[in-house]
Amino acid sequence: MTESDSLYVKANTYQAPQFSVGKDKQVKVKASLQGGNPIEAYILDEEDYRQWVATTQNGDFGNASLVYIKSITPLNGVHETDWFALAEGNYHILFENTAFSAVKPTLAGETSSVSYSVLTQAVPTKSE
């Protein structure tokens, strides 16, 4: 199964599309910067995403903290993770274009455009 989309991430904002993982599945994430400045991408579980929203709702990204499963930083060009296992549940890909960490928006405040795909497949069975 594949979920994919394209989106715009304005300077000093983030986008966090959700995806679901079924039982006994593994995931591969492909992300591509289509235009604009490099940004960062993180895979988070639902709880860690809610914590991010709670700590950044005032727009203070410079003092935010983030717990994540995988990072794609900087997202500059095309990136593809290896296959990795996730427990059954809901997850988010956090595309952030804020002052959170090393990759920050430019003074011009350019919007970045990204495309992404989340691929899932059954976890391979171990041969004896």
N, CA and C of each residue as an Amber inpcrd file, in Angstrom:
protein
   384
   0.8360000  -1.1680000   0.0000000   0.0000000   0.0000000   0.0000000
   0.8920000   1.2460000   0.0000000   0.4440000   2.2700000  -0.6880000
   1.1900000   3.5130000  -0.7500000   0.2540000   4.6860000  -0.4960000
   0.6720000   5.5900000   0.3650000  -0.0080000   6.8700000   0.5580000
   0.9640000   7.9340000   0.0740000   0.4870000   8.8690000  -0.7460000
   1.3860000   9.9150000  -1.2210000   0.6100000  11.2030000  -1.4360000
   1.3580000  12.3060000  -1.4080000   0.7450000  13.6080000  -1.5840000
   1.8580000  14.6290000  -1.8030000   1.4770000  15.8240000  -2.1660000
   2.3770000  16.9700000  -2.2630000   1.7960000  18.0750000  -1.4020000
   2.6580000  18.9030000  -0.8390000   2.1630000  19.9910000  -0.0090000
   3.1600000  21.1280000   0.0330000   2.6640000  22.2770000   0.4990000
   3.4870000  23.4710000   0.6690000   3.6800000  23.7140000   2.1600000
   4.9100000  24.1010000   2.5090000   5.2300000  24.4010000   3.9020000
   5.7710000  25.8290000   3.9330000   4.9140000  26.7550000   4.3680000
   5.3130000  28.1590000   4.4380000   6.3820000  28.3400000   5.5110000
   7.1710000  29.3820000   5.3720000   8.1750000  29.7140000   6.3890000
   7.4820000  29.9140000   7.7280000   8.1210000  29.4260000   8.7770000
   7.6430000  29.5270000  10.1570000   6.3540000  28.7460000  10.4100000
   6.1490000  27.6860000   9.6150000   5.0150000  26.7880000   9.8240000
   5.4770000  25.3510000   9.6310000   4.5490000  24.4460000   9.8300000
   4.8100000  23.0310000   9.5610000   3.5380000  22.3920000   9.0270000
   3.7170000  21.2610000   8.3850000   2.6150000  20.4180000   7.9310000
   2.8910000  19.0240000   8.4840000   1.8560000  18.3100000   8.8690000
   2.0730000  16.9950000   9.4850000   1.0020000  15.9990000   9.0420000
   1.0670000  15.5540000   7.7860000   0.0820000  14.5790000   7.3420000
   0.1680000  13.2940000   8.1650000  -0.9930000  12.7080000   8.3890000
  -1.0820000  11.4790000   9.1900000  -1.1250000  10.2660000   8.2700000
  -0.5640000   9.1680000   8.7430000  -0.7140000   7.8870000   8.0520000
  -0.9030000   6.8000000   9.0930000  -1.5050000   5.7110000   8.6770000
  -1.7810000   4.5970000   9.5880000  -0.9850000   3.3760000   9.1810000
  -0.6140000   2.6070000  10.1790000   0.1260000   1.3760000   9.9540000
  -0.6740000   0.2380000  10.5640000  -0.8690000  -0.8090000   9.7770000
  -1.5930000  -1.9770000  10.2630000  -0.6730000  -2.9440000  10.9860000
  -1.2710000  -3.9700000  11.5130000  -0.5220000  -4.9820000  12.2560000
   0.4490000  -5.7190000  11.3350000   1.6320000  -5.9820000  11.8700000
   2.6830000  -6.7220000  11.1630000   3.0910000  -6.0710000   9.8410000
   3.2020000  -4.7470000   9.8520000   3.6230000  -4.0050000   8.6580000
   4.9390000  -3.2960000   8.9310000   5.6680000  -3.0480000   7.8650000
   6.8380000  -2.1930000   7.9440000   6.6650000  -1.0630000   6.9350000
   7.4480000  -0.0180000   7.1250000   7.2280000   1.2370000   6.4130000
   8.5220000   1.7110000   5.7620000   8.3660000   2.3730000   4.6200000
   9.4530000   3.1040000   3.9770000   8.8790000   4.4590000   3.5980000
   9.6180000   5.5270000   3.8930000   9.1650000   6.8760000   3.5800000
  10.0880000   7.4700000   2.5200000   9.4660000   8.0060000   1.4760000
  10.1940000   8.7350000   0.4370000   9.7310000  10.1790000   0.4960000
  10.6760000  11.1030000   0.4940000  10.3310000  12.5240000   0.5210000
  11.2380000  13.2710000  -0.4460000  10.6780000  14.2910000  -1.0720000
  11.4260000  15.0520000  -2.0580000  11.1020000  16.5350000  -1.9350000
  12.1470000  17.3510000  -1.8700000  11.9740000  18.7940000  -1.9000000
  11.7900000  19.1860000  -3.3590000  10.6130000  19.7170000  -3.6950000
  10.2980000  20.0870000  -5.0710000  10.7130000  21.5220000  -5.3950000
  10.7360000  22.3740000  -4.3700000  11.1080000  23.7660000  -4.5920000
  11.2260000  24.4970000  -3.2680000  11.9450000  25.5940000  -3.2760000
  12.1220000  26.3650000  -2.0570000  13.3680000  25.9520000  -1.3060000
  13.4390000  26.4060000  -0.0580000  14.6010000  26.1290000   0.7810000
  14.5150000  24.7420000   1.4060000  15.6610000  24.1560000   1.7680000
  15.6400000  22.8850000   2.4910000  14.8220000  23.0180000   3.7770000
  14.1630000  21.9510000   4.1530000  13.4000000  21.8860000   5.3950000
  13.7770000  20.5930000   6.0970000  13.0480000  20.2460000   7.1350000
  13.3050000  19.0110000   7.8650000  12.0370000  18.1860000   7.9080000
  12.2110000  16.8760000   8.0110000  11.0700000  15.9680000   8.1080000
  11.3580000  14.9370000   9.1900000  10.3340000  14.6120000   9.9490000
  10.4580000  13.6590000  11.0510000   9.2440000  12.7360000  11.0430000
   9.4520000  11.4840000  11.4020000   8.3450000  10.5500000  11.5870000
   8.0880000  10.4530000  13.0830000   6.8280000  10.7380000  13.4750000
   6.4430000  10.7660000  14.8840000   5.2350000   9.8680000  15.1090000
   5.1360000   9.3210000  16.3170000   3.8950000   8.6340000  16.6700000
   2.8810000   9.6820000  17.1130000   1.6500000   9.2560000  17.3160000
   0.5620000  10.1810000  17.6290000   0.8260000  10.9650000  18.9160000
   1.3180000  10.3000000  19.9420000   1.5680000  10.9690000  21.2280000
   2.6400000  12.0500000  21.0980000   3.7300000  11.7350000  20.4170000
   4.8040000  12.7170000  20.2600000   4.3620000  13.8840000  19.3760000
   3.5080000  13.6250000  18.3850000   2.9730000  14.7070000  17.5720000
   2.1050000  15.6430000  18.4200000   1.2500000  15.0780000  19.2580000
   0.4030000  15.9130000  20.1150000   1.2510000  16.7610000  21.0570000
   2.3530000  16.2020000  21.5440000   3.2630000  16.9650000  22.4110000
   3.8900000  18.1290000  21.6380000   4.2940000  17.8710000  20.3930000
   4.8520000  18.9340000  19.5430000   3.8330000  20.0600000  19.3700000
   2.5980000  19.7100000  19.0440000   1.5510000  20.7230000  18.8510000
   1.3520000  21.5190000  20.1340000   1.3180000  20.8380000  21.2680000
   1.1010000  21.5280000  22.5420000   2.2340000  22.4990000  22.8590000
   3.4670000  22.1270000  22.5550000   4.5990000  22.9910000  22.9130000
   4.8660000  24.0840000  21.8900000   4.2900000  23.9800000  20.6930000
   4.5520000  24.9970000  19.6700000   3.3240000  25.8330000  19.3270000
   2.2310000  25.6300000  20.0280000   1.0110000  26.3650000  19.6840000
   1.1660000  27.8730000  19.8290000   2.1500000  28.3060000  20.6170000
   2.3900000  29.7490000  20.7660000   3.3730000  30.2780000  19.7250000
   3.8270000  29.4020000  18.8040000   4.7400000  29.8100000  17.7470000
   6.1910000  29.8890000  18.1700000   6.5240000  29.4240000  19.3740000
   7.9020000  29.4590000  19.8720000   8.6300000  28.1740000  19.4760000
   8.9920000  28.0690000  18.2020000   9.6430000  26.8620000  17.7030000
  11.0960000  26.7510000  18.1630000  11.7350000  27.8650000  18.4130000
  13.1330000  27.8580000  18.8290000  13.3650000  27.1710000  20.1560000
  12.3610000  27.1340000  21.0140000  12.4930000  26.4930000  22.3220000
  11.7250000  25.1770000  22.4160000  11.2610000  24.6710000  21.2860000
  10.4880000  23.4270000  21.2770000  11.4050000  22.2220000  21.4240000
  10.8280000  21.1320000  21.8580000  11.5460000  19.8610000  21.8730000
  10.7390000  18.8750000  21.0420000  11.4110000  17.8550000  20.5610000
  10.7600000  16.9120000  19.6640000  11.3280000  15.5190000  19.8880000
  10.4360000  14.5670000  20.0770000  10.8030000  13.1510000  20.1390000
  10.3010000  12.5390000  18.8410000  11.1740000  11.8530000  18.1240000
  10.7800000  11.3160000  16.8260000  11.3470000   9.9120000  16.6370000
  10.7970000   9.2280000  15.6490000  11.2170000   7.8620000  15.3320000
  12.3390000   7.8760000  14.2980000  12.1730000   8.6690000  13.2560000
  13.1810000   8.8230000  12.1970000  13.2280000  10.2860000  11.7930000
  14.3880000  10.7130000  11.3280000  14.5040000  12.0760000  10.8160000
  15.0280000  12.0390000   9.3900000  14.5930000  13.0250000   8.6260000
  15.0890000  13.2580000   7.2780000  15.4930000  14.7310000   7.2820000
  16.7280000  14.9690000   7.6280000  17.1750000  16.3440000   7.7460000
  18.6290000  16.4690000   7.3070000  18.9480000  17.4330000   6.5110000
  17.9890000  18.3250000   5.8690000  17.3280000  17.6170000   4.6920000
  16.0870000  17.9730000   4.4230000  15.4060000  17.4890000   3.2280000
  15.7480000  18.4640000   2.1230000  16.7020000  18.0630000   1.3110000
  17.2010000  18.8840000   0.2120000  17.4150000  17.9410000  -0.9520000
  16.4560000  17.8230000  -1.8280000  16.5120000  16.8390000  -2.8990000
  15.5990000  15.6840000  -2.5470000  16.0310000  14.4720000  -2.8810000
  15.2150000  13.2780000  -2.6730000  15.8390000  12.4320000  -1.5740000
  15.0010000  11.9220000  -0.6830000  15.4820000  11.0540000   0.3930000
  14.5290000   9.8700000   0.5300000  15.0970000   8.7130000   0.8160000
  14.2990000   7.5020000   1.0300000  14.8660000   6.7620000   2.2300000
  14.0010000   6.4340000   3.1910000  14.4640000   5.6680000   4.3470000
  14.5670000   4.2010000   3.9730000  15.2180000   3.4430000   4.8110000
  15.1660000   1.9900000   4.7020000  13.8070000   1.5410000   5.2110000
  13.4840000   0.2740000   5.0110000  12.2720000  -0.2850000   5.6070000
  12.4790000  -0.3480000   7.1100000  11.4730000   0.0370000   7.8780000
  11.5530000  -0.0690000   9.3290000  10.1790000  -0.4410000   9.8740000
  10.1950000  -1.1450000  10.9930000   8.9510000  -1.6360000  11.5940000
   8.3530000  -0.5770000  12.5060000   7.0440000  -0.4690000  12.4740000
   6.2940000   0.3880000  13.3880000   5.1570000  -0.4390000  13.9630000
   4.7980000  -0.1610000  15.1980000   3.6450000  -0.8290000  15.8020000
   2.3790000  -0.3460000  15.0950000   1.3470000  -1.1240000  15.1750000
   0.0700000  -0.7430000  14.5880000  -0.4050000   0.5660000  15.2180000
  -0.8340000   1.5200000  14.3970000  -1.3130000   2.7880000  14.9370000
  -1.2150000   3.9220000  13.9510000  -1.3970000   5.1360000  14.4580000
  -1.3510000   6.3490000  13.6480000  -0.0380000   7.0780000  13.8610000
   0.4830000   7.6310000  12.7780000   1.7630000   8.3280000  12.7780000
   1.6410000   9.5940000  11.9430000   2.6430000  10.4670000  12.0630000
   2.6850000  11.7040000  11.2880000   4.0680000  11.8670000  10.6810000
   4.1020000  12.4710000   9.4930000   5.3570000  12.9700000   8.9340000
   5.3170000  14.4710000   9.1630000   6.1880000  14.9520000  10.0050000
   6.2450000  16.3680000  10.3430000   7.2400000  17.0420000   9.4070000
   6.7390000  17.8340000   8.4670000   7.5800000  18.6470000   7.6010000
   7.6280000  20.0250000   8.2420000   8.8020000  20.3980000   8.7590000
   8.8560000  21.6620000   9.4820000   9.8180000  22.6370000   8.8220000
   9.3380000  23.8700000   8.7320000  10.0700000  24.9700000   8.1080000
  10.1030000  26.1220000   9.1160000  10.6290000  25.8040000  10.3130000
  10.6130000  26.7490000  11.4210000  12.0310000  26.9480000  11.9660000
  12.1290000  27.6940000  13.0370000  13.4140000  27.9280000  13.7100000
  13.7280000  26.8100000  14.6970000  13.0800000  25.6340000  14.5600000
  13.2380000  24.5540000  15.5280000  14.6770000  24.0680000  15.6540000
  15.3430000  23.7900000  14.5510000  16.7020000  23.2270000  14.6680000
  17.6270000  23.8070000  13.6080000  18.5580000  23.0170000  13.1170000
  19.6370000  23.5380000  12.2790000  19.1590000  24.1610000  10.9700000
  18.1690000  23.5960000  10.3250000  17.6760000  24.1270000   9.0570000
  16.5610000  25.1150000   9.3730000  16.7950000  26.3870000   9.0700000
  15.8380000  27.4440000   9.4140000  15.3800000  28.1510000   8.1350000
  14.1720000  28.7120000   8.1530000  13.7240000  29.4570000   6.9780000
  14.5850000  30.6930000   6.7470000  14.6460000  31.1120000   5.5080000
  15.4360000  32.2930000   5.1760000  14.6940000  33.5500000   5.6120000
  15.3980000  34.6470000   5.6030000  14.7820000  35.9260000   5.9420000
  13.6710000  36.2910000   4.9640000  13.7990000  35.8070000   3.7250000
  12.7860000  36.0950000   2.7130000  11.4830000  35.3370000   2.9960000
  11.5350000  34.3130000   3.8590000  10.3350000  33.5870000   4.2320000
   9.7540000  32.7560000   3.1150000  10.6030000  32.1290000   2.3550000
  10.1540000  31.3490000   1.2060000   9.3730000  30.1050000   1.6180000
   8.3690000  29.7830000   0.8240000   7.6090000  28.5550000   1.0070000
   8.3320000  27.4210000   0.2900000   8.3810000  26.2620000   0.9240000
   8.9790000  25.0780000   0.3230000   7.8740000  24.1250000  -0.0890000
   8.0730000  23.4480000  -1.1980000   7.1040000  22.4470000  -1.6330000
   7.7620000  21.0700000  -1.5650000   7.0040000  20.1120000  -1.0680000
   7.5150000  18.7500000  -0.9040000   6.5030000  17.7520000  -1.4430000
   7.0060000  16.6110000  -1.8190000   6.1380000  15.4820000  -2.1160000
   6.6320000  14.3230000  -1.2660000   5.7260000  13.4220000  -0.9400000
   6.1200000  12.2900000  -0.1060000   5.2700000  11.0740000  -0.4310000
   5.8140000   9.9330000  -0.0890000   5.1090000   8.6570000  -0.1890000
   5.4230000   7.8440000   1.0470000   4.4100000   7.1790000   1.5660000
   4.5830000   6.2290000   2.6600000   4.2070000   4.8680000   2.1040000
   5.1660000   3.9850000   2.0310000   4.9230000   2.6440000   1.5260000
   4.8610000   1.6910000   2.7000000   3.9400000   0.7600000   2.6680000
   3.8630000  -0.2710000   3.7030000   3.8520000  -1.6340000   3.0450000
   4.3990000  -2.5810000   3.7460000   4.3830000  -3.9650000   3.3010000
   4.4440000  -4.8630000   4.5100000   4.0890000  -6.1140000   4.3170000
   4.1200000  -7.0730000   5.4180000   5.5580000  -7.2440000   5.9070000
   5.6970000  -7.4040000   7.2000000   7.0150000  -7.7010000   7.7620000
   7.4300000  -9.0740000   7.2650000   8.6310000  -9.1820000   6.6830000
   9.0610000 -10.4870000   6.1780000   9.1260000 -11.5180000   7.3080000
   8.7230000 -12.7120000   6.9920000   8.8000000 -13.7830000   8.0030000
  10.2400000 -14.2660000   8.0570000  10.6550000 -14.6100000   9.2630000
  12.0200000 -15.1070000   9.4500000  12.0610000 -16.5840000   9.0700000
  12.9980000 -16.9070000   8.2190000  13.1430000 -18.3210000   7.8410000
  13.9970000 -19.0250000   8.8820000  13.6300000 -20.2490000   9.1300000
  14.3410000 -21.0070000  10.1620000  15.5090000 -21.7490000   9.5930000
